[in-house]
């Protein structure tokens, strides 16, 4: 995506060919800061503190972290240690574990001396795959937005509500839930986006920052305004991302998503989830089994002496979801629906 006079991905290699550059998302929206990471410990810290965040990006960052871990020691212990360190950073986003399992499986079959170059190649391939996946989600989601806008009779702009940040900052480029919005805007469909501020760290402000640079009309609202907007007829479509989706269509996303889905269901507003297949946990059948990350009270600006519960995610059951927008198309949020697009996972 374009920021100022240059194009960025969220993660890329430095000119030295081995150190990893990231956009420090904790500095946004105030300042664009690029950090250089040279050790696996720095990658783990960046994921844990949300300097890099968003399920797709976390997975790619972890793959680059393993590559850094193997630069000085490509042996089995170093591989096992790097994978274990990165896996312990955040529990909810399944992309992290999907990426690490893939990296571990493919590197372990190689001789140690071949692992370093292979790790970098694999991380780069995963980054490119993520961009392509998000582009396809954007294509399928744009058709949804266009159909909804045409059903309105073209009399006014399309009103879309999104929650948290599922844009290019949460992926390598384009994003998941924002990719359809970018494509629809570029195609000339008039739309306006309601942007929930979203805890933790007010990540909706990252969405506002992105949309502003793309020229998309938007308004930031406090998290709890979504139900009011829907009840008063000011939302035509909800479109959010996911950190983990079960094979039966339950969705774990940023805390507050469940409340938006309830309000959408009560007011007849379509509620869609942009779900790349890398965010689907193909082994899990019940959203209640998804581990929910608890963040510290410091992110709320409270002292250590204040009792705080700060869950970062909640689970929306598939029955409240109109559809899942994947890179292969749109499916009902059910096992049968997903099986139509990913039959190999249900055979």
Buried (B, 14 or more C-beta within 10 A) or exposed (E): BEEEEEEBBBBBBEEEEEBBBBBBBBEBBEEEEEBEBBBBBBBBEBBEBBBBBBBBBBBBBBBBBBBBBBBEBBEEEBBEBBBEBBBEBBBBBBBBBBBBEBBBEBBEEBEBEEBBEBBBEBBBEBBBBBBEBBBBBBBBBBBBBBEBBEEEEEEEBBBBBBBBBBBBBBBBBBBBBBBBBBBBBEEEBEBBBBBBBBBBBBBBBBBBBBBEEBEBEBBBBEBEBBBEBBEEEBBBBBBBBBBBBBBBBBBBBBBBBBBBBBBBBEBEBBBBBBBBBBBBBBEBBEBEEBEBBEBEBEBEEEEEEEEBEBBBBBBBBBEBBBBBBBBBBBBBBBBEBBBEBBEEBEE
